[in-house]
Amino acid sequence: MTVGLVVGIIVTGLVTGSLARLAIPGPDPMPIWLTIAIGLTGSIVGAVVGKVISHDNEYVISLLSFAVAIGLVAAYRRFVQRRPVFGPGAMAFPRTGLGVEQQRERLKKLGLDPDRLAPNPKQLERVRLEAALQELHRAGLIDDDELASKRALLDRE
């Protein structure tokens, strides 16, 4: 086993684990070694299962490896961090988990309250509606006056 092979395996685990973390909404502070472990475990389990069910189809193996890594991130969030995978609770900064306390302390030293980092659902809805109005205006489905009146309605809420 060469150094290049080991580095390649670690980088592959890091990329797969990082993408799996990004696939699930909300913060998931965890040590880099755990991200690599999740990526490698997902890759290995996905490859073994994918080879068995697809007779070495590379696309199935790749997708299954990524899906297993996503499942591991979801399981970590649900069972270690004890918080939901989706929904408003998923956007809250965790209270438990590997490295969470250290991350909370770092944020507090920067003057940020980890418990106030979750976005307000009403603000998120307003941003989504504003983007939809902009898209309708760009497409020519509503004119400048209609855009202004719809924005005024949003401002009243």
N, C-alpha and C positions, 0 to 999 in steps of 0.2 A: 504494500500500500504506500503510495507516494504522498508527499505533502500536498501536491496539487489536487489529488483526488479527495483528500480530507477537506481541504478548503472548499472545493466544489460542492461536496456534500453539505457542508455547513451553510454555504451561501444558498444552496437550493432549499434547505430547511428554513432559513431565514426568510427567503422570498415567499415560499408557500405559507408559512405561518403568518407573515405580515399581511398577505392578501386575504387570508382567512379572517384575521382580525378586522380588516377593513370591510369585509363583506357583511358584518353584523353591526348595526347602528349603535352608537354610544361609545363612551370611553372604556377601554380595557387596559388599564395600566398593569404591566407585568414585566418581569425581568426579560432581557434579551434571550437568555438561555431557555426560558420557558417558551418563547415564541419559536425558537429553533426546534425545540423538542416537539412542539405541536406540529410544526411543519414536517419534520422528519417522520413522526408517527403517522400522520395523515398520509404521507407519501408511501410509506412501507405498507400500511394496512390497505390503502387504496390499490396499490400495485398488486398485492397478493390476491385480494378479492377480485379485482378487475381482470387479472389473468385467468382466474378460474371461470368467471362468468362470461367473459368475452373472447376467450381463446386468443389472447395477446393483442387485442385491438388497442392501439396506442391512445386513441381518443377517449375511449371508455376508461382506460387506466388513468389518464391525466385528470379527467373530470371527477372520477371517483376519489382519487387522491385529494383533490381540492375539496370535495364535498366532505370527506372524512375530517379534514383539518378544520373546516367550518363547524362541523358537529362537535369537535373537541373544544373549540373556543366557546360554543354555546353551552356545552356541558360545564366547562370551567366557570362561566358566568353564572349559570343556574345553581350549581352545587357547591362551588368554592366561594364565590362572591355573594351568593344567596340573593340574587336579584333577577328580574325578568330579562328575557332575551330580546323581546320586542315590546313596544308600547312606551308610554311616558316614563315608567320606572327604569327602562333601559338606558335612558339618556342621563340619569343621575350618576354622579361619581360614586364608585363603590366604597364601602366601608371596610370590607374584608377582602383578603386575597394576598397573594405573594407580592411584596413590594408596595402594597397600597398605602400603608402607613408612612413609608418614606416619601412617597409621591405626594401625599397629603401635606406633609411637613414642608416639602419644597415649595408647593403652591402657597402655603401660608406665609413662608418667608418672602415670597414675591408679592405679598399683599392680596392674594386671591383666596376667596372662600370656596373650597371644593364643593360644598353643598349648594352653592349658588351658580355653579357653572352650567347646570342643565338649562337649556333654552325654555322659555315660556311657550306653552302650546299655542296660545293666542297669537303671539308674535310670529311663530312659525306659520300659522294659517294665514296671517296677513301678508307675509313675504310670498307665500305660494299664490295667493289671490292677486297680488300686485304683479307677479311674474306672468300669470295667466292674462291679465289685462294688457300688459305690455305686448305679449305675443299676439293677442287679438288685434291690437292697434297696428303692429308691424305687418300683419297679414292683410290689413285693410278692411277688417270686419267691423271695426268700430272707428269712428272719427275722433278728432281732437276733443270736441265738445263732450262726446259720450265718455271718453277716457277721463276727462276732468270730473264729470258728474259721478262716475263710478268711484273715483279716488275720494271724492268728497263723502260718499256713502261709507267708504272704508274708514275715513277719519272720524266719522261720528260714532262708530262702534267702539 
